[in-house]
Amino acid sequence: MRKGTAAVAVTAATVGAWSLFRTPPGRFKWQPRDPQAPEVALITGASSGIGAEYARQLAARGLDLVLVARRQERLAALAAELSAAHGVACENIAADLAQEAGLAQVEAHIRTLDNLAVLVNNAGFGTVGRLVNADPARQQEMVALHVMAPMRLAQAALPGMTARKRGAIVNVSSIAAYVRMRGTVNYVATKAYLNAFSETLQIEQRGTGVYVQALCPGFTRTEFHATPDYARFEPAQYPAFMWLQAGDVVRQSLDALGNGQVIFVPGALYRVLVALLRTPVLGSALMQMAALFG
Ligand SMILES: NC(=O)c1ccc[n+]([C@@H]2O[C@H](COP(=O)([O-])OP(=O)(O)OC[C@H]3O[C@@H](n4cnc5c(N)ncnc54)[C@H](OP(=O)(O)O)[C@@H]3O)[C@@H](O)[C@H]2O)c1
């Protein structure tokens, strides 16, 4: 290879690697707690995993919390732990966000909050198995929880956030948004919705002080794979390096809020994977290979 060509190739590879791995600091400024008017974060799916971790890290940053999930006793235990550790106020709402009554209850509550700074739409679950054989009610529940709930809660939060010119909305998506594999039709489709929703909402909110993020984790150690839906899934068959820790995922997400990366993929491994899947020819070849195993 001639010297000039080699120099261009090295420069291109360096720029490519730099743009892939750089995480500019977020422009969402975390403020010291004001005891007279503390800011509030509302987190759905806070009873375990990634949602509970958002609760811990947002409490540590001095925000009061509204914790939402179906398991009331889990929420109460977490609220007691975080109030004692950080002196923040924690409210719990036991609600099923896949049902109209539960969603309407949380939506109405958001409209009453006059200092909501952070909304984390995190509640979610997966199923395994082809759509043709899947329980229709469970699939409808997934679409309601992953699509309708984040949309309605974001819409309820936006008027206050835009009026105050301050807010962050995190929609917990997945790298599944970039994958097409058998057995995951609605999981993939609903997470792809969250990515498109977040990117388009951020365009609408440009310059308002409201930042939107679609967080796209890969495999993360939580209770996600411990449900009856994943009875035949064996986490140990995936090597340890593929597993992220919820604490790292959430820390990176919060640090990156408002940094221009609306689609935010935590971890170098999954950034490379998503970059490859989004590459025109290579991406579709990889997808077809993956489909063979699905
Ligand atoms: N773990 C992973 O490998 C991974 C990877 C990529 C993306 N994600 C995404 O991360 C998010 C959080 O999942 P996780 O990994 O932390 O799993 P998790 O530990 O199973 O937590 C899921 C949370 O969602 C809540 N939830 C489920 N159905 C609900 C409903 N109908 N109404 C209200 N809350 C409901 C659960 O609470 P209750 O059961 O108490 O209601 C729980 O708090 C999900 O959106 C998931 O798709 C996970």
The ligand as a Tripos MOL2 file, in Angstrom:
@<TRIPOS>MOLECULE
LIG
   48    52     1     0     0
SMALL
NO_CHARGES

@<TRIPOS>ATOM
      1 N1        -31.9810   -6.6110   31.2500 N.am      1 LIG1
      2 C1        -31.6820   -6.5360   29.9800 C.2       1 LIG1
      3 O1        -30.8910   -7.3530   29.4360 O.2       1 LIG1
      4 C2        -32.2580   -5.4110   29.1490 C.ar      1 LIG1
      5 C3        -31.6330   -5.1140   27.9310 C.ar      1 LIG1
      6 C4        -32.1360   -4.0740   27.1580 C.ar      1 LIG1
      7 C5        -33.2290   -3.3580   27.5840 C.ar      1 LIG1
      8 N2        -33.8390   -3.6830   28.7620 N.ar      1 LIG1
      9 C6        -35.0120   -2.8920   29.1570 C.3       1 LIG1
     10 O2        -34.8050   -2.3730   30.4450 O.3       1 LIG1
     11 C7        -36.0770   -2.0740   31.0400 C.3       1 LIG1
     12 C8        -36.0480   -2.5320   32.4890 C.3       1 LIG1
     13 O3        -35.8970   -3.9220   32.5310 O.3       1 LIG1
     14 P1        -34.9230   -4.6480   33.5720 P.3       1 LIG1
     15 O4        -33.8430   -5.2780   32.7900 O.co2     1 LIG1
     16 O5        -34.5800   -3.7640   34.6750 O.co2     1 LIG1
     17 O6        -35.8970   -5.8320   34.0220 O.3       1 LIG1
     18 P2        -36.6280   -6.1360   35.4180 P.3       1 LIG1
     19 O7        -35.6300   -6.2440   36.5120 O.co2     1 LIG1
     20 O8        -37.4930   -7.3130   35.1310 O.co2     1 LIG1
     21 O9        -37.5100   -4.8410   35.6670 O.3       1 LIG1
     22 C9        -38.6920   -4.5920   34.9400 C.3       1 LIG1
     23 C10       -39.5140   -3.5560   35.6820 C.3       1 LIG1
     24 O10       -40.6950   -3.2620   34.9090 O.3       1 LIG1
     25 C11       -41.8200   -3.3050   35.7900 C.3       1 LIG1
     26 N3        -43.0250   -3.6820   35.0440 N.ar      1 LIG1
     27 C12       -43.2040   -4.7700   34.2640 C.ar      1 LIG1
     28 N4        -44.4590   -4.8020   33.8070 N.ar      1 LIG1
     29 C13       -45.0900   -3.7150   34.3130 C.ar      1 LIG1
     30 C14       -46.4120   -3.2070   34.2050 C.ar      1 LIG1
     31 N5        -47.3680   -3.8400   33.4910 N.pl3     1 LIG1
     32 N6        -46.7230   -2.0510   34.8460 N.ar      1 LIG1
     33 C15       -45.7780   -1.4190   35.5990 C.ar      1 LIG1
     34 N7        -44.5050   -1.8490   35.7280 N.ar      1 LIG1
     35 C16       -44.1770   -2.9970   35.0980 C.ar      1 LIG1
     36 C17       -41.4430   -4.3470   36.8360 C.3       1 LIG1
     37 O11       -42.1480   -4.1040   38.0540 O.3       1 LIG1
     38 P3        -43.4040   -4.9390   38.6110 P.3       1 LIG1
     39 O12       -43.2310   -6.3580   38.1990 O.co2     1 LIG1
     40 O13       -43.2990   -4.7260   40.0960 O.co2     1 LIG1
     41 O14       -44.5970   -4.2730   38.0080 O.co2     1 LIG1
     42 C18       -39.9700   -4.0380   37.0400 C.3       1 LIG1
     43 O15       -39.8170   -2.9950   37.9760 O.3       1 LIG1
     44 C19       -37.1280   -2.7580   30.1700 C.3       1 LIG1
     45 O16       -37.7960   -1.7990   29.3990 O.3       1 LIG1
     46 C20       -36.3040   -3.6820   29.2720 C.3       1 LIG1
     47 O17       -36.9110   -3.8800   28.0180 O.3       1 LIG1
     48 C21       -33.3660   -4.6820   29.5590 C.ar      1 LIG1
@<TRIPOS>BOND
     1     1     2 1
     2     2     3 2
     3     2     4 1
     4     4     5 ar
     5     4    48 ar
     6     5     6 ar
     7     6     7 ar
     8     7     8 ar
     9     8     9 1
    10     8    48 ar
    11     9    10 1
    12     9    46 1
    13    10    11 1
    14    11    12 1
    15    11    44 1
    16    12    13 1
    17    13    14 1
    18    14    15 2
    19    14    16 1
    20    14    17 1
    21    17    18 1
    22    18    19 2
    23    18    20 1
    24    18    21 1
    25    21    22 1
    26    22    23 1
    27    23    24 1
    28    23    42 1
    29    24    25 1
    30    25    26 1
    31    25    36 1
    32    26    27 ar
    33    26    35 ar
    34    27    28 ar
    35    28    29 ar
    36    29    30 ar
    37    29    35 ar
    38    30    31 1
    39    30    32 ar
    40    32    33 ar
    41    33    34 ar
    42    34    35 ar
    43    36    37 1
    44    36    42 1
    45    37    38 1
    46    38    39 2
    47    38    40 1
    48    38    41 1
    49    42    43 1
    50    44    45 1
    51    44    46 1
    52    46    47 1
@<TRIPOS>SUBSTRUCTURE
     1 LIG1         1 GROUP 0 **** ****
